[in-house]
Amino acid sequence: MCSMNAQARIYVWWPKLDADIESNVRACAVCQKVRATPTKLPLFPWIYPKRPFQRIHIDFCEDKKEYFLILDDIY
């Protein structure tokens, strides 16, 4: 619905444009069937590292107002 609204606003406008598009999309059987289909992406396996610190993951974490830097060596 969001992309339809954005595309429609480029070319036309009338009062309650968003509501009209929303009601048409909700009434469309094809739109409802297709909307829940997730995009299928190919899997890309990780290459196993040959030595320490060749591949690392870093993230921040908060616990009770204390902040932590998490470093995970995948080796």
N, C-alpha and C positions, 0 to 999 in steps of 0.2 A: 504494500500500500504506500509506503514512504517513497519508493522510487517512482511509482505511478503518479503520486501527488506532485513530486518535483518535476517530472517530465511534463505533466499537464500545465503547470504554472508557467512554463516557458512559452507555451503557445496560446493558452486561453485562460480566462478567469471569469467566475461568476460567484455570487454569494453562495455559501455552503458547498463550494467545490470539493473540499476535503471530505465532507460528510457524504456527498453523492458518490464519490469514488469508493469510499469505505463501504457503503451499502451495496454497491454493485459488486465489489470484490467478495464480500461475504455471501452474496447470493449466487456467485459463479461456482458451479460444481467443479470445473476444471481447475480454477484457482485454488480451491480448498484441497483438491487432491494433490496438487503439485507443491503447495507451500510447505508441507511437512517433510518433503524429501530432502535429506541432508546431502550436501555436495560430497561426492566421492573423490577422495584424493589418493594418489599412490603413496605407498609406504616407502620411506627411505631409512633403511637400517643404519644405525651408527657404526662407524668403523671402530673396532676395539683398539684402544691405545696400546702402544708398545712399551711405553715407559711412564713413570709417574709424572703428573702435572702436564701431560701432553693434552689432556682434555679435562677441563674443570667446569663446574657449574657454581655460580655465585648468586646469592639472594639475600634480602634483608628479612628479618623476622622481628616482631614485637610481641612481648609478653609482659603484661602488667607494667606498662610504660618503660620497660627496659628494651633496648634495641640490640639486636645481634646481627652480625655479618656471618652468613653461612657459606662456607666454602667446601665443596664436595669434589674430591678427586675421583674421577671415574675409573682410574686404573685399578 
